[in-house]
Structure formats: structure tokens, C-alpha cells
């Protein structure tokens, strides 16, 4: 659809509106018309007055309603949008009919003004809570990873493979960011799944208005994996606004994701010599859990070659010293 100057009243051309009214929207079954574009409140009111039997939504309204089933911010955003349209409708009726209340202002219009103010306050509270939930989701990890992709991209399946978490089979989910821990090589990472991004361009502002946790997650991300088709525009939009390392993953498999993440998060190889003590055995067990053990030899002492996150080296140095062992860094090559 195109929004030409001559179509400003309805967003759609007058001929299209006439065809919808006579051909598609007859009867009392109350169809829903979704316009693939963004209607301002006046256009929504005018289009609704021509198509009286239809419920009118634009693209963002349809997405907000869908997300709103499991996303309080999106639900509040959709409610505020409908209240603004209703307020515009009341103002139009007031001008047309020249009716007013005792204060000189139409009573319905004043009521909707108060409703919009209340919904804006509620929306602000819910946005703040959504951002805080993302910012406080995980600590003590080597990095934060965010999965982003179009609606049809298999982001959630990939998230489930990486984290071992159950994934909803309902299209368009999750409705808000979901975070869980994943082990990638020696790294413990917080991985966040996000709602699918509609369209084929960048990151629509009207989407981030309804999913403020998405912006909060991207702001804290060390790496963003853009999954599936149309990756270029999304990567460009993210790198223009955030400092995260943005990587494209065409194949939504855990192996492909781990390979991309392995290029972002640094590791160090260490050679360890440990005595046969309880403390040393406990450390060996921890290394199997927290790193990648490449070689183990049991001779006069225990000898290991392990790979650990660079951020964990200082902690392992302390633990090896406490176990009366020795640690050296294995130079690359």
C-alpha cells in the first residue's frame, strides 16, 4: 500500500476504500481489517467511519495486540492507541454535532483524556519494570548474548538448543525477552531470546516501544547474533545504535552459533601441574565443569592442559596456588 497525498484521509486510496466497503466488508460478522502501514488516529477514525462493520488495525496495532497476550507493555501500548483513536473520534463527533457538557467540553472527550493520561502512566511503569527485569536477569557470567531475527527466523529453537530451556511452539513467541544461561566452550553466557522483528528493514521504533526489554538487552550485549533471512539491515540498525559485536548466523543451529560466539569471546590455554591432594582433585573436577580439558596425565603429579575463559584466568591462578600447584599459559602456535 502507498500513502500518497491524495490518500491522506484514509491512508488507502478512495477507490480501495469503496471496494472494501462494497465487496469485502458487507454483513454483520465484524471482520478485522489490518492495513499494512501506520495509520495516525485521524485516518483510523475516518476509515472506521467508512467501514462501520470492520475493526480497523494498522501493522503496529496488530503486532501490539498479538504481543500483548503475553507482554504487559505491548498490551498497555495497544490500549493507549485505541484510547487515542476513541478520543479523536469523540472530538470529531463534538465538532460535527456541536455538543458540550457543563464545562464547555464534551463529557466523553474529557473522560477519554483522563483515560489516556492514566494509560500513559501505566505504560511508563511497565516499561521501567521490563527494562529492570532484563538488566538484573543474570550476573557472574562471561558475557551477554542476544538473539535477534525476523518473525519467521528460528531464533527460539536456537535459544532452546543453546540453553536447554523449553521453547513455545506458538508463532511469534516470545512476546518479551527471555534469558537463560548457556555454556559455550569454557564460557558461561547469558543468552537472551527476543520477539521476531516484522518487515525486512531495520528495527522499527514502534516495536521497541512495545518491547523495551529488547533495547535494554541490546544495550548490555557483548554479542548479537542475527538469525535467519534479511540479516543485513538488522545488523546495520543494531551496530549503528549499540556497541555489541553483531554476527550473522544463516543456519539456526547450535554448532553455527557456538562457532560465531567462539570468535567473539576469548579463551586461554593453561598447563597445570597439581599434587595428589583433595584440594587438587576438587580443582580438577571444577575444571571439567568450568573449562575444556584437552589433556590429562597422571604421573608423579597430575598434568592437565585446559582451555578457560580469559576472564577466569585470575581466579584459576589463585585456586591452583591454594592447591600447591603450578600454572603456566600455553602460547598460541
N, C-alpha and C positions, 0 to 999 in steps of 0.2 A: 504494500500500500504506500502511496505517496501523500505527503501533506503539502499540497500546493496552496498558494494564496487564496484561490477561488474556493478551496475546500475548508477554509478556516472555521466555518460554523460547526461542521460535524466531524472534521478530520477526514472522513471519507467524501468522495465526490457526491453531489446531489443525485446523480444517476444511480450510483451504487446504493445510496440510502433508499431511493424509490424502489429499486429492485428487491432489496432486503425486505422492505415493508410489504410488498405485494406478493412476493414469491416464497420467501423463506419463513417469515415471521407471523403468518396468519394463525388464527386459532387461539386457544386459551391455555396451551400447555406450558407457557412461560419458558421459552428457550433462553439459553445464555449466549450472548454474542461477545466473543473475545476479539478485540481489534489488535492487530499485530503492530502496535505502535504505542505512543504515550499520549493519552488524552488529558488536556487540562480540564478542571472542573466544569467550566462553561461548555466545552464541547461534549462532555459526558451528559450534562443536563439537556442540551439541545438534541443530542442523538437519542436520548431516552424519551424525549417528548415526541419524537417521530416514530419510534419503535416501542410503543407503550407496552406491548406484551413481552418484551425482552428484558433480561437482566444484562446490563452493559458492564463489561470489564475491559481494561486495556491489558497489555502484556504484563506490566508490573503488578497490576491488581490480581491477575490470575496466579502469578507466581507467589505473591504475598499470601493469598488465600490458601494455596497448597502448602507452603511452608508453615503457615500459621496453625496448622493442625498439630504441630509438634514444636513450634517455636513461638514463645510468648511475644517477642519483639515484632516478628512478622504479623502476628495476629493484631497487635496494637496498631501497627502501621496501616494494616488494611482497614481497621475500624476508623482510624483518623481520616483516611482517604474518603471513606463513604460518608463520614460526617461532614467533611468539607464540601462534598458534592451536594449533600442534602441542604447544607447552609446556602450554597449558591442557588439551588432550586427554590428555597424559601425566599431569598432575596429577589429572584426573578418574579416569583408569584406576587410579592409585595409591590413591586413596581407596576406589574400588569394590572393588579386589582385595586391598587391604592388603598390597602387595608393597613391599619396600625392599631397598636394597643394603647393603653393609657399613657405610656411613657413616650409615645410618638414613634415607637419602634415595634414592628411586628413581633408578637409573642413567640411564635415558632422560631423565628430567626434568632432572637435573644437566647432562647433555650439551646439552640444548636451552637451558638457562640460559646456558651458555658461548657457544653459537652466537648467541643474541640479543645478548649483550654485544659479540661480535666484529662483528656486523652493524651495531649502533648506532655503533661506532667508524668502520666503513667508511662509513656514511651521513654522519656528521659531516664526514669528509674530502671526500667527493664534493660535499656541499653547499657547503663552503668553496671548492672548485675551481670550481664552477658560478657562484657569486657573483663570484669574481675574474675569471672569463672575461668576464662581462658588463661589469664595471667598467673593464676595461682594453681594451675592444674597439676604441674609436676616440678619437682626440684631434684637436685642431685643427679642430673643426667649430663651426658657429654654434649648434647646438642638438641635443638628443636627442629623438627622436620614437618612441613605442611604439604599435604597432597591437594592439588587443585586440578580441575578439569571441567570439560563441558558436561552437560546433563547426561549425555549418553556414555561418557567415559567410565571405565570400570575402576574408579578411584576406591570405592568402598570395598570391593573384592580384594584389591591390592592391600588396603589397610588391614583387612582381616587376615590376609596371609602373613603380613609382617608382624602383627601384634598378637595373633591368635584369638582375637575377640570375635564374638558373633556379629554378623552383619545383616541388616534388614534387607529383605528381598523386594521391598516396595520401591517402585521407581521414584527418583528424585530425593532419596534419603542419603545422608542425614539431613534434617531440617536445620540443624545448627552444628557447629564444630564439635567433634568427639575426639578425645585424646586418650592414648594408651601407650605403654612402654613397649619398645621393640629392641631386640638385640641384633646388631649388625656388626659382624666380626667381633672385635673386643669392645665395641661401643654400646652403651645403653642410651637409647634415644627416645625422646618423647615425640610420637608421631600423631599428627592431627589430621583427621578426615574432615572435609568441608562440603557444603552443598554444591551441586553442579551449577556451573555458570551458563546462563542462557545465551544464545546467539553465537556468533563466530568472531566477534571483535575483542575488545579488552574486558575490563572489569566494570560492569555498569554501576554507577553510583547508587541507583535505586535498589540494587541488590545488596550492596554493603550497608545501606540504611536499615535493611531488614535483618541483616546478619552481621552486627557489629563485631562479634567474636572472630569473624574472618579477618577483618583488619587488624585486630589485636594479635591474632596468631601470626599473621604475616609480618607484623612489626617486630616480633620476637624471634622469628625463624632464622636459623643459620642456613637452612637449605629449603628450597621449594621445589618439589617435583611436580611438573605439569604433565598430566597423564592423558593420553589419547589424542584424538584429532584436533586440528586447529590450535596447535600449541604455540606457534609463533606470536600471534597478537597477545595471548595471555602472558607469555614470558616477558614481552616488551612492556606491557602495562605494569607488571609486578616489579621489574628491575628499574623502571622509571620512578617508582614511589618508595621502594624498600631496598635495604642493603643486603638482603639474603642472596645467596648463590642460587640462581634459578637454573634447573636442569630439566630437559625434556625427556620423557620416557614414553616411547611409542608403544611398547609392549607392556601391558599391565601385569607383569609377573614379578614375584618376589626376587628372583635372580637378577632381573634387569634393574630393579630398584636398588638392590644391595650393591650392584656394580657402580651405579651412579653415586650412591652415598659413599662408597669406599673411596671415590676420587675426591670427596669433599672433606671428610673427617680423617685427620692424620692419625697414624699409628706408629709405634716404635717397637723394634725388636730388642729383646733383652736376653742376655745369657746369665743364668743364675747357678750358683753353687751353694747347696744347702746341706747342713748336717742332718743326721737321722735323729731328729728330736720331735716331740709332739708339736711344738710351735711351727717347725718347718713343714711337717706333714699337713698341718692346718692351712699353711700358706699355699702349698701345692694344690690342695683342694679348692682354695679360693681362686687360684689362677685358672683352673679349669672352668670355673663359673664366670669369671670376670674378664678373661682374656682368651686368646687362642694359643694352645700349647702345641708347638710344632714337633718338638723332640724331647724325650725323657731318657736319661741313662742312670742306672743305679750301680755305682762303683764304690770307691772309698767314701764318696758323698753322692748326693743327688744332683744331677746336672740337667738343666732344662733350658730350652730355647723357646721363648714365648713372645707373642705379639700383644701389646696392650695399647689402649688409648693414650695419646701423648699427655692428655690432661691427668692421667692416673699415675704417671711415672714417679712423681714425687712421693705419693702415698706408698707405692710398692718399694721404693728405696728405703723408706722408714721401716716397713714391715720386714724386709729382708735383713736390715741391720738388727732389728729386735730379735730375729731368729738366729743371729750369729752367722749369717751367710754373706755371700759376696754377689754383687750385681755389676754387670758392665753392659754398655749399649753396643749392639751389633751394628756396625756401619753398613749402609746400603751398598750393594755391589760387592 
